[in-house]
Amino acid sequence: MAKRINLEEQIQIGFFEYVGWRYPKIAPFIFHVPNGGTRHICEAKKLKKMGVRRGIWDVFVNIPSHRFNGLWIEFKANHNKLTKEQFIFLESIKKNNQEWAICYSLEEAIKVLDSYFFQKVRTLNSYEGMLRDLEKENDNDRCNTA
């Protein structure tokens, strides 16, 4: 049986290879938050006690730019969308004046990172419509639980 390739993992590995090549001196300040994946139930319980939270995005660039206090990147494969927890975390990102991007390819992630450092402008994010849809879903959920 062939081993299943995790596209999101492969994109992220390529991203950090690029970071190490292009930005070696600041690479330690660009890191992955190991929140996802499958784990044994005992390990998952231990990590939860240690502070692991649902919805935290994949990568944080802990370096301010001209206008933002940092950059969060969420990697997605195929047509996957943000979870409700990730959408809630996005609201926190925005409130803290941090840049953000949802990337479906290595090329897109590289463009976002380079733009963050050099162009100093908000990267146009084509996922705003998806976020509005999620916001509507969250509003409906709040109404149904109230």
C-alpha positions in Angstrom: 0.0 0.0 0.0 1.4 3.4 -1.0 1.9 5.9 1.8 -0.5 8.9 1.6 1.2 12.2 0.9 0.1 15.1 3.1 0.1 18.0 0.7 -0.2 20.6 3.4 2.9 19.2 5.2 4.9 19.2 1.9 4.0 22.8 1.2 5.0 23.8 4.8 8.3 21.9 4.5 9.1 23.7 1.2 8.2 27.0 2.9 10.7 26.5 5.7 13.4 25.3 3.3 12.8 28.7 1.4 12.9 30.6 4.7 16.2 29.0 5.6 17.7 29.8 2.2 16.3 33.3 1.7 16.2 34.6 5.3 18.8 32.6 7.3 19.5 35.3 9.9 15.8 35.8 10.8 14.7 32.1 10.3 14.6 31.4 14.1 11.8 34.0 14.4 9.6 32.3 11.8 8.2 29.2 13.3 5.5 26.5 13.0 3.0 26.0 15.8 2.5 22.2 16.0 -1.2 22.1 16.8 -2.5 19.7 14.2 -2.0 16.1 13.3 -3.0 12.8 14.8 -1.7 11.7 18.1 -2.3 9.0 20.6 -5.1 10.0 23.0 -2.6 10.1 26.0 -0.3 12.5 24.1 -3.2 14.7 23.1 -4.4 15.0 26.7 -0.9 15.9 27.9 -0.6 18.6 25.1 -3.9 20.0 26.1 -2.8 20.4 29.7 0.4 22.0 28.4 -1.7 24.7 26.7 -2.2 23.5 23.1 -5.3 25.2 21.8 -7.6 24.5 18.8 -7.6 26.9 16.0 -4.1 28.4 16.3 -2.7 29.0 12.8 0.3 27.1 11.4 3.1 29.6 11.1 4.0 32.8 12.9 6.5 35.4 11.7 7.5 37.1 14.9 9.0 40.1 13.2 7.1 43.4 12.8 6.9 45.1 9.4 6.1 48.6 8.4 2.4 48.4 9.4 1.9 45.1 11.2 3.1 43.5 14.5 3.6 40.0 12.9 2.4 37.6 10.2 0.3 34.5 10.7 0.0 32.0 7.8 -2.5 29.1 7.7 -1.7 26.4 5.1 -4.5 24.6 3.5 -4.5 21.8 0.9 -7.0 21.4 -1.9 -10.2 23.3 -1.2 -10.1 23.1 2.6 -11.4 26.0 4.6 -10.8 27.5 8.0 -12.4 25.7 10.9 -14.6 27.7 13.2 -11.8 27.8 15.8 -9.4 29.1 13.2 -11.9 31.8 12.2 -12.2 32.9 15.8 -8.4 33.0 16.0 -8.4 35.2 12.9 -10.5 37.8 14.7 -7.7 38.0 17.4 -5.1 38.3 14.7 -6.9 41.3 13.2 -7.5 43.0 16.6 -3.7 42.7 17.4 -2.8 44.4 14.1 -1.1 41.4 12.7 -1.0 40.5 9.0 -2.5 37.1 7.9 -2.8 34.9 4.9 -4.3 31.6 3.9 -2.0 29.8 1.5 -2.9 26.9 -0.7 0.5 26.6 -2.4 4.2 27.1 -1.8 4.4 29.8 -4.4 1.6 31.7 -2.7 3.3 31.4 0.8 6.6 32.7 -0.6 4.8 35.6 -2.3 3.0 36.5 1.0 6.3 36.3 3.0 8.3 38.4 0.6 5.5 40.9 0.3 5.3 41.2 4.0 9.0 42.0 4.2 9.6 44.1 1.1 6.4 45.7 -0.3 5.1 46.7 3.1 1.5 46.6 1.9 -1.5 44.4 2.8 -1.4 41.3 0.6 -4.7 41.1 -1.2 -6.4 38.0 0.2 -8.8 36.3 -2.1 -10.4 34.5 0.7 -12.3 37.4 2.2 -15.6 36.0 0.7 -15.0 32.7 2.4 -14.4 34.5 5.7 -17.6 36.4 5.4 -19.4 33.1 4.8 -17.8 31.6 7.9 -18.8 34.7 9.9 -22.4 34.2 8.9 -22.2 30.6 10.0 -20.8 31.6 13.3 -23.5 34.2 13.8 -26.2 31.5 13.0 -24.5 29.2 15.5 -24.6 31.9 18.2 -28.3 32.5 17.5 -29.1 28.8 17.7 -27.2 28.4 21.1 -28.6 31.5 22.7 
